[in-house]
Structure formats: C-alpha cells, structure tokens
Amino acid sequence: MHRRTRRTLWILAAVLLLLAVAIFLRSKAPPEAARLLPESDGIVYINLKPVRAFFHKDMKPPQRVPEYQQFIDATGVDWERDLDQVAIALHRMPDPNGPNGPVAYSMVMVGKLTGKRLNAWLDAHAASREAYAGHTVYSIPSEGRTVRVAQIGYDMVAVSNTPTPEQIHSMLDRHGTAAWPFAGSTLLRQHYHDVPLLSLAWGVGQIGLPFSESGAIKVFGLSLPLEADSTIVASATPALSLAGSLNIKVEEIAPTDQVAANQAAALDTIVTLARALTVPLSQNAANNGLKQLLKTAEVTQRHNRVVVTASLSPALLANLAQDENSLSESAPESAAPASK
C-alpha cells in the first residue's frame, strides 16, 4: 500500500510538472491570432478588450452611418463591440501603383464575430466561393481588388486582400497546428521575444510600410530618419507607476552600430524640435497630452539598436477615445470586415 501511494504521488508530481511547463510555454508564446498569420514583411497585433475597458467610460454612443447599421442588422456583428483581438500581416507589393497600393494585408480577427448570419451576408456579397481545408472562402470585390474572407473557428475570421489566395490558404492550414505555442511565421519566431511582456499592442518587422510617404515615415508632419523597410519592434504596455497610462517603446534594428548612432542623434534632434514647436499650442486635453508625450520621450542607442521610449498620459488616451467616436460617423465604402 505504501509503495502504491508513493507511485501515485510520483505520477501526480510528474503531471503537475508537465502542466506547469505547458502553462509557462503558453505564457511565452505569441497570441494564437498572430500565430495563424502567413509569411509577411510586418506584423501588427492589438488586444482590444483591455483597451475597450479603459476607453469605455470616455466614449459616447457612436453615431453609425446607414450602411454600417445595415451590416449590423444583417449579421448581428458590431466590430466596435464584438472585436476582441486583431492580428495583421503586412505584405509589400511589387507594384506600389497597383490596386493594392504599396502594401496588402492578411488579418485574423477574434471575438463574437462568427455565425450563420455572417455567412449569409458573405454569401450574398461574394463574387465567387472556394472550398479549402474544410472551410468556405468568400471572394468579395472591393475597389478593384478581391478581399477573401473565411470563418476559421467559433470566434475567428480570416481576411486577406492579397492578389492570390496563397495567404488565406496559409492561415487556414496554420489553424490545424495553432495549438503548438511556438508555431507561426518566420518573422514572428525571430522577433516576438523582443516584445515586452503584457503588451496590449505591438508590431514587428517592416511596420512602417503603411505609414510611409514616398519612402519616408512621417509623424506629426515630421519625416523620421527611418526607412519604410526598417526592421522595427514597437509596443504599448500598461505603466505600473501611473494607472491609466501606457509606456510606448519603438526599437529599430539598424544594419550597423554607426548607422544606429547617426539615426539616434537625428531622432533626438527631431524630439527636441517637436518639443519647441508644441510650446505655443493652446491648452487643451489633446495638446497637453502631446506635450507630455514629448516631455517623456527619450532616445537611446544600444549597439545596432535605436530605442525610443515615451509615456501616453490618461488625458491623451481619453482624447483618443473621443476621436475614435468620430470614426463611426464617417461612411465606409463597404461594411465588410476588410473595409472596417
């Protein structure tokens, strides 16, 4: 009896150890939505649940345009209420003047989004349909290109506007192996370990692509000394020292230490210039928040990496919440998931 008890205890200890290892690995793994993304030049991820919880007290009921309200009535899906997470893969296009512009995207959205009513809406608006890996892929025309949409789980929708179906096929294929915590694209495996723990939003890779103009990345009208194809790791993490604020970190991986030193010096000059330009701005929540952001901004260099850190104050975040309401008042050209 004693020997049997010891054996049982050893088995229980081994099971608990394996469970602890599994939990630890899962805590270090990228979110499942990001692991489903195909190979890409950049990845952006946002966890909207805590963001929505923070903004809720500052947001007014949105004024929806008729087209969007019709989509809600038909599908029961309200992106502002039901979308919890979104992971976006950015794909550089060989022809920046083509229908996709310089960048196409693939995304995985998570939340209370799926169901028969959404399927019926997609079926009614699709120009064609494809059966792939046990899923139906709907092809919807949109502004000279094709947006492909598929429901891939009880709470997941995959969307891609790339010229070929290769990317959405990849997401459907990855769905079968997503349980492995370190599955995912090459870019995710290479750089996710650089993302700070507990980040609400983060991006890795060439995330400057959608925000560049003529190859330059601009912020507040100022051209940054960064190329659109620079490898960047950016994140927004809740600040432990001040409730309601976010710590922002942007890290560029330069080709050499000397390039990093030059870019750090240029960025530091831009921050100093921006501080001076904001001094005469009127006193309101947005301007005060911007001044506080610039006041907390710091530029440092670590070998071949340029690191910019700053803090978003609760006042500036509240103002962003108010601006978010105005997005609902502008009419989208389509209420499809890809356009919204």
Number of C-alpha atoms within 10 A of each C-alpha: 6 7 8 9 10 11 12 12 12 12 12 12 12 12 12 12 12 12 12 12 12 12 12 11 14 15 13 13 19 20 19 19 23 27 25 26 27 29 19 21 20 25 28 21 24 21 18 20 15 13 15 16 10 16 19 13 10 14 17 13 8 13 13 17 14 13 14 21 16 13 17 16 12 13 19 17 21 15 17 14 13 15 20 20 20 22 25 24 28 26 25 20 17 11 11 12 9 12 18 21 13 17 20 19 24 26 29 27 25 23 19 18 24 20 15 9 15 19 17 13 14 22 17 11 14 18 12 12 16 13 10 13 13 8 14 17 27 24 24 21 15 15 10 9 15 21 26 29 27 27 22 21 15 12 15 19 21 29 24 26 26 23 15 12 16 11 25 26 19 14 27 23 15 18 18 12 13 18 12 13 17 17 18 24 18 12 17 23 14 11 15 18 12 12 20 15 11 11 18 19 20 23 25 27 26 24 24 23 22 18 12 19 12 6 14 17 20 16 9 6 7 13 15 16 16 20 14 21 18 16 20 23 25 23 25 24 19 18 15 10 8 12 10 16 19 22 19 21 20 18 22 23 19 19 12 11 16 12 15 22 19 13 21 22 15 15 22 16 13 16 17 13 12 17 18 12 11 14 12 9 12 10 10 12 16 17 18 18 21 20 20 18 19 20 15 13 19 15 19 17 18 13 14 16 21 24 21 19 19 19 25 22 21 18 19 22 21 21 18 16 20 15 12 16 18 13 13 17 14 11 13 15 12 14 18 18 18 18 10 12
